[in-house]
């Protein structure tokens, strides 16, 4: 009953017909809830240092390309803004002794840095995974592009999403040659270059929510899996609104939404579904909230789409780290047995990078206290 073709044949006529308009009510309820800290997410290594992990990997990529796999600090000291490092680059490198090893260079007695053996092993594992499963990773970019209104995205937007999707920093130098026919370079209306997602006319792209509903054999409108944080209670009025919201028709991020009233509850459910699907494509199913703003126009999101995160705390968690706000998809961490969110091929590698960062903290504490290093195991994944 829930085969892909049968599901779409039964649902799509509803969306394309005039009858769908009667579901588009605008009974907005002012959902106002206080943010509730969830210690579970603070205990996950890969989410503990979200802003530092990206520049750390960029520095790793720079150093490993050097002939001797080492580099003087003078070659990096002026690249802090480019690498999004606040403060001195040398201080950042010294903050992670389990990743970067400092030594005196062959000339002028200047500080040089090389990668630790442990880091080199993880880097090699990352490269091997990409060689084996590259098309699978590229398909995530294809799905992101298919979520856009025109089925294409500018290269500058895609460049900002490469880290989240697990693609190499130099991917856009030859996207067609490494995408196995999934992507094609095009010139957009504004004169900029972009990527167009190719898809066969008889193929249907299902979202993670649709796949989960099919797996669970649920009838009726597709609903979000809810994961309340401990101590987070909703008022009765909001609970009633949420029940009604869950029963609304679900519009897939890959479907045409031009017939939707932007002020309707159905439109809000679509926006929540787009953000759910977007985060499900990312390596660690999270992202800095401000970095999603560049996708707003292309994915058909309202100007204040970030309010969806506040209105749906059972679906999204706002993680406050490093003086900024990250949004985390709860289902990826709580719904392991029932969710159809696919684990990213590079997730385990990113966890290993994060673990080396945590070990660096322990090494620095050991040095300051002159006490032997004690390794502590982290991770609270399902």
C-alpha positions as CSV (number, residue, x, y, z in Angstrom):
1,X,0.0,0.0,0.0
2,X,2.9,2.3,0.8
3,X,5.0,1.6,-2.3
4,X,6.6,4.8,-3.7
5,X,4.4,4.9,-6.9
6,X,1.1,4.1,-5.1
7,X,1.8,6.7,-2.4
8,X,2.5,9.5,-4.9
9,X,-0.5,8.5,-7.1
10,X,-2.8,8.9,-4.1
11,X,-1.3,12.1,-2.7
12,X,-0.3,14.2,-5.7
13,X,-3.8,14.6,-7.1
14,X,-4.9,16.1,-3.8
15,X,-2.2,18.7,-4.0
16,X,-2.8,19.6,-7.6
17,X,-6.6,19.8,-7.3
18,X,-8.7,22.8,-6.3
19,X,-9.9,20.8,-3.3
20,X,-6.5,21.3,-1.7
21,X,-7.2,25.0,-1.2
22,X,-9.8,24.3,1.5
23,X,-7.0,22.8,3.7
24,X,-5.1,26.0,3.6
25,X,-6.4,27.7,6.7
26,X,-4.6,30.5,8.5
27,X,-5.3,29.9,12.2
28,X,-2.0,31.2,13.4
29,X,-1.4,30.5,17.1
30,X,1.3,32.7,18.7
31,X,3.5,29.9,20.0
32,X,5.9,31.5,22.6
33,X,8.1,29.1,24.5
34,X,11.2,29.6,26.6
35,X,14.4,28.0,25.3
36,X,15.2,24.9,27.4
37,X,18.7,23.6,27.6
38,X,19.2,19.9,26.8
39,X,22.4,18.5,28.3
40,X,22.2,15.5,25.9
41,X,23.3,17.6,22.9
42,X,26.1,19.3,24.9
43,X,27.5,15.8,25.6
44,X,27.9,14.9,21.9
45,X,31.5,15.4,20.8
46,X,30.8,16.4,17.2
47,X,28.4,19.2,18.4
48,X,30.7,20.4,21.3
49,X,33.0,22.5,19.1
50,X,31.0,23.3,16.0
51,X,32.7,26.6,15.0
52,X,36.2,25.3,15.4
53,X,35.9,22.0,13.5
54,X,35.5,23.6,10.1
55,X,38.7,25.9,10.2
56,X,40.6,23.0,11.8
57,X,39.9,20.8,8.8
58,X,40.7,23.6,6.4
59,X,44.1,24.1,8.1
60,X,44.6,20.3,7.9
61,X,43.9,20.4,4.1
62,X,46.4,23.2,3.6
63,X,49.2,21.5,5.6
64,X,48.7,18.0,4.0
65,X,49.1,19.5,0.5
66,X,52.6,20.7,1.4
67,X,55.5,18.5,0.0
68,X,56.9,17.8,3.5
69,X,53.4,17.8,5.2
70,X,54.5,20.8,7.4
71,X,54.3,24.5,7.1
72,X,55.8,27.7,8.8
73,X,53.4,29.8,10.8
74,X,54.4,32.8,8.5
75,X,52.5,31.1,5.7
76,X,49.3,30.9,7.7
77,X,49.3,33.9,10.1
78,X,47.5,36.3,7.7
79,X,44.8,33.8,6.6
80,X,42.8,34.0,9.8
81,X,39.8,35.8,8.2
82,X,39.8,33.5,5.2
83,X,39.7,30.5,7.5
84,X,37.1,32.1,9.8
85,X,39.5,32.0,12.8
86,X,38.9,34.6,15.5
87,X,42.3,35.6,17.0
88,X,45.7,34.6,16.0
89,X,46.1,31.5,13.8
90,X,49.2,30.4,15.8
91,X,47.0,30.4,19.0
92,X,44.4,28.3,17.2
93,X,47.0,25.7,16.1
94,X,48.4,25.5,19.6
95,X,45.0,25.0,21.0
96,X,44.9,21.5,19.4
97,X,48.1,19.6,20.2
98,X,46.4,16.3,19.3
99,X,46.0,17.6,15.8
100,X,48.9,20.0,15.1
101,X,52.4,19.4,16.3
102,X,54.7,22.4,16.7
103,X,58.4,22.4,16.1
104,X,61.2,24.7,15.2
105,X,61.8,25.1,11.5
106,X,65.0,24.6,9.5
107,X,65.4,28.3,8.9
108,X,65.4,31.4,11.2
109,X,64.3,29.3,14.2
110,X,60.6,30.0,13.4
111,X,57.6,28.0,14.6
112,X,56.4,25.3,12.1
113,X,53.5,23.0,12.4
114,X,52.8,19.5,11.1
115,X,50.0,17.0,11.5
116,X,50.0,14.4,14.2
117,X,50.1,10.7,13.1
118,X,46.6,10.2,14.5
119,X,45.3,13.1,12.4
120,X,47.0,11.8,9.2
121,X,45.3,8.4,9.8
122,X,41.8,10.1,10.0
123,X,42.5,12.2,6.9
124,X,43.5,9.1,5.0
125,X,40.2,7.4,6.1
126,X,38.2,10.4,4.9
127,X,39.8,10.3,1.5
128,X,39.2,6.6,1.1
129,X,35.5,7.0,2.1
130,X,35.1,9.7,-0.5
131,X,36.7,7.6,-3.2
132,X,34.3,4.7,-2.4
133,X,31.2,6.6,-1.7
134,X,31.6,9.9,-3.5
135,X,28.5,9.5,-5.7
136,X,26.4,8.9,-2.6
137,X,27.7,12.1,-1.0
138,X,27.2,14.1,-4.2
139,X,23.6,12.9,-4.4
140,X,23.0,14.9,-1.2
141,X,24.0,18.1,-3.1
142,X,21.7,17.0,-5.9
143,X,18.8,16.7,-3.5
144,X,19.5,20.1,-2.1
145,X,19.4,21.6,-5.6
146,X,16.2,19.8,-6.3
147,X,14.6,21.5,-3.3
148,X,15.1,24.9,-5.0
149,X,12.3,26.5,-7.1
150,X,14.3,26.4,-10.3
151,X,16.2,23.1,-9.7
152,X,19.4,25.0,-9.8
153,X,21.6,27.0,-7.4
154,X,24.4,29.5,-7.9
155,X,28.0,28.3,-7.3
156,X,28.5,30.8,-4.6
157,X,25.6,29.4,-2.6
158,X,26.8,25.8,-3.1
159,X,30.4,26.7,-2.1
160,X,29.0,27.7,1.3
161,X,27.2,24.4,1.7
162,X,30.1,22.0,0.7
163,X,31.3,21.6,4.3
164,X,27.8,20.7,5.6
165,X,27.2,18.2,2.8
166,X,30.6,16.6,3.3
167,X,32.1,17.5,-0.1
168,X,35.7,18.6,-0.7
169,X,36.6,22.3,-0.7
170,X,37.7,22.0,-4.3
171,X,34.6,20.2,-5.5
172,X,33.4,23.0,-7.7
173,X,36.6,23.0,-9.8
174,X,35.1,20.0,-11.7
175,X,31.6,19.3,-10.4
176,X,30.4,17.6,-13.6
177,X,33.3,15.2,-13.7
178,X,32.7,13.9,-10.2
179,X,28.9,13.9,-10.1
180,X,28.3,10.9,-12.3
181,X,25.8,12.9,-14.5
182,X,23.7,14.1,-11.5
183,X,24.8,17.8,-12.0
184,X,25.3,20.1,-14.9
185,X,26.9,23.6,-15.1
186,X,24.6,26.3,-16.4
187,X,24.5,30.0,-16.7
188,X,21.7,31.5,-14.6
189,X,19.5,34.5,-15.4
190,X,21.7,36.9,-13.4
191,X,24.7,35.9,-15.5
192,X,26.3,33.9,-12.7
193,X,27.2,30.2,-13.1
194,X,25.2,27.6,-11.3
195,X,24.6,23.9,-11.0
196,X,21.4,22.2,-12.4
197,X,20.3,19.0,-10.8
198,X,19.5,16.3,-13.4
199,X,16.7,13.8,-12.7
200,X,14.9,11.3,-14.9
201,X,11.2,12.3,-15.6
202,X,9.9,9.0,-14.2
203,X,11.8,9.3,-10.9
204,X,10.3,10.6,-7.7
205,X,12.4,12.1,-4.9
206,X,11.1,11.2,-1.5
207,X,11.9,13.2,1.6
208,X,13.2,11.6,4.9
209,X,9.7,12.2,6.4
210,X,8.0,10.4,3.6
211,X,10.4,7.4,3.8
212,X,9.8,7.2,7.6
213,X,6.0,7.2,7.1
214,X,6.3,4.4,4.5
215,X,8.5,2.4,6.8
216,X,6.1,2.8,9.8
217,X,3.1,2.0,7.6
218,X,1.3,5.1,8.8
219,X,-1.9,6.2,7.1
220,X,-3.2,9.7,6.8
221,X,-1.2,12.9,6.6
222,X,2.5,12.7,7.2
223,X,3.5,14.0,10.6
224,X,6.8,15.0,12.2
225,X,8.4,12.7,14.7
226,X,8.4,14.7,18.0
227,X,11.1,14.5,20.6
228,X,10.4,16.6,23.7
229,X,13.3,17.7,25.8
230,X,13.2,16.9,29.4
231,X,11.3,19.6,31.4
232,X,9.9,21.2,28.3
233,X,6.1,21.4,28.6
234,X,3.6,22.9,26.2
235,X,0.6,24.9,27.2
236,X,-2.8,23.2,26.4
237,X,-3.5,25.8,23.7
238,X,-0.2,25.1,22.0
239,X,-0.7,21.3,22.3
240,X,-4.0,21.6,20.6
241,X,-2.5,23.7,17.9
242,X,0.3,21.2,17.4
243,X,-2.2,18.3,17.1
244,X,-4.0,20.2,14.4
245,X,-0.7,21.1,12.7
246,X,0.4,17.4,12.6
247,X,-2.9,16.5,10.8
248,X,-2.4,19.1,8.0
249,X,-1.4,17.9,4.5
250,X,2.4,17.5,4.0
251,X,3.9,19.2,1.0
252,X,7.3,17.6,0.1
253,X,10.3,20.0,-0.3
254,X,10.7,18.5,-3.8
255,X,7.1,19.5,-4.9
256,X,5.8,22.6,-6.5
257,X,4.4,24.9,-3.8
258,X,3.3,27.9,-6.0
259,X,-0.4,27.2,-5.1
260,X,0.2,27.5,-1.4
261,X,-1.0,30.5,0.6
262,X,2.2,31.8,2.3
263,X,0.1,32.8,5.4
264,X,-1.5,29.4,5.9
265,X,-0.7,26.6,8.3
266,X,0.0,24.3,5.4
267,X,2.7,26.7,4.2
268,X,4.3,26.7,7.7
269,X,4.3,22.9,7.7
270,X,6.0,22.9,4.3
271,X,8.7,25.3,5.7
272,X,9.3,23.0,8.7
273,X,9.5,20.1,6.2
274,X,12.1,21.9,4.1
275,X,14.3,22.7,7.1
276,X,13.9,19.1,8.3
277,X,15.0,17.7,4.9
278,X,17.8,20.2,4.6
279,X,19.3,19.3,8.0
280,X,18.8,15.6,7.2
281,X,21.3,16.0,4.3
282,X,24.1,17.5,6.4
283,X,26.9,15.5,7.9
284,X,26.0,16.0,11.5
285,X,22.4,17.1,10.9
286,X,23.1,20.6,12.3
287,X,24.2,24.0,11.0
288,X,24.9,27.5,12.2
289,X,21.5,29.2,11.9
290,X,22.8,32.3,10.1
291,X,24.4,30.2,7.4
292,X,21.0,29.0,6.2
293,X,19.9,32.5,5.3
294,X,21.5,32.3,1.9
295,X,19.1,29.5,0.9
296,X,16.0,31.4,1.9
297,X,15.1,32.8,-1.5
298,X,16.1,29.7,-3.4
299,X,14.1,27.3,-1.3
300,X,11.0,29.5,-1.1
301,X,11.3,30.2,2.7
302,X,9.7,33.3,4.3
303,X,11.8,36.2,5.5
304,X,11.5,35.1,9.2
305,X,11.7,31.4,8.6
306,X,13.9,31.0,11.7
307,X,10.8,31.4,13.8
308,X,9.9,27.8,12.8
309,X,12.8,26.6,15.0
310,X,11.3,28.4,18.0
311,X,7.8,27.2,17.3
312,X,8.8,23.5,16.9
313,X,11.2,22.7,19.8
314,X,10.1,19.0,19.6
315,X,11.6,18.8,16.1
316,X,14.5,21.3,16.2
317,X,17.0,22.1,19.1
318,X,18.8,25.4,19.3
319,X,22.3,24.8,20.5
320,X,24.1,27.9,21.9
321,X,27.8,27.5,21.4
322,X,30.7,29.8,20.8
323,X,28.5,32.9,21.1
324,X,26.3,31.8,18.2
325,X,23.2,29.6,17.6
326,X,23.2,26.3,15.9
327,X,20.1,24.4,14.9
328,X,20.1,20.6,15.4
329,X,17.6,18.1,13.9
330,X,16.5,16.1,16.9
331,X,15.3,13.1,15.0
332,X,18.8,12.3,13.8
333,X,19.9,11.9,17.4
334,X,16.8,10.6,19.2
335,X,14.9,8.6,16.5
336,X,17.6,6.1,15.5
337,X,15.4,3.0,15.5
338,X,12.4,4.5,13.6
339,X,14.0,7.3,11.5
340,X,14.8,6.9,7.8
341,X,17.4,9.7,7.9
342,X,20.4,8.2,6.2
343,X,23.7,8.4,8.2
344,X,26.2,10.4,6.3
345,X,29.2,8.4,5.1
346,X,31.6,10.9,6.6
347,X,29.9,11.2,10.0
348,X,32.2,8.8,11.8
349,X,35.3,10.6,10.4
350,X,34.0,13.9,11.6
351,X,33.5,12.4,15.0
352,X,37.1,11.3,15.1
353,X,38.2,14.8,14.3
354,X,36.1,16.1,17.1
355,X,37.5,13.5,19.5
356,X,41.0,14.7,18.7
357,X,39.9,18.2,19.6
358,X,38.5,16.9,22.9
359,X,41.8,15.1,23.6
360,X,43.6,18.3,22.9
361,X,41.7,19.9,25.8
362,X,42.8,17.1,28.1
363,X,46.4,17.4,26.9
364,X,46.5,21.1,27.7
365,X,44.9,20.6,31.1
366,X,47.5,17.9,31.8
367,X,50.3,20.3,30.9
368,X,49.0,23.1,33.1
369,X,48.5,20.8,36.1
370,X,51.6,18.7,35.6
371,X,49.4,15.6,36.0
372,X,49.4,12.5,33.8
373,X,47.0,12.5,30.9
374,X,43.8,10.5,31.5
375,X,41.8,9.7,28.4
376,X,38.0,10.0,28.8
377,X,35.6,8.3,26.4
378,X,32.8,10.5,25.1
379,X,29.8,10.1,22.8
380,X,26.2,9.5,23.4
381,X,25.0,8.4,20.0
382,X,22.4,5.8,19.5
